[in-house]
Amino acid sequence: MKRLFFGMILCASLCACDAKNPVITCGGYNIDMNLSDDGETLTAVINGDEMTLTHAISASGARYVGELNDTIVTLWNQGDNWTMFLNDDAPIECTTK
């Protein structure tokens, strides 16, 4: 019984880490993300460049916006799906690694 309980706790811990620190690919961009405990900021490393995005108003899902090298970066999450926008260009669909 103790092994089952320990296994359930370990699995829940690993699942929580994956949800908080997703790694995604959007087009040619590899993105490692770390969501803050309060959900207000998202630190992202995009192809080696680190940036902080802040939580923004969204009708659905969670949207984070920041600026990297004079480019407005928006990462939008709805469920398990992520989409990236660079400035006002077309959306770039993302896949989870």
Secondary structure, DSSP 8 states (H G I E B T S, - for coil): -HHHHHHHHHHHHHHHHHHHS-EEEETTEEEEEEE-TTSSEEEEEETTEEEEEEEE--SSSEEEEEEETTEEEEEEEETTEEEEEETTS--EEEEE-
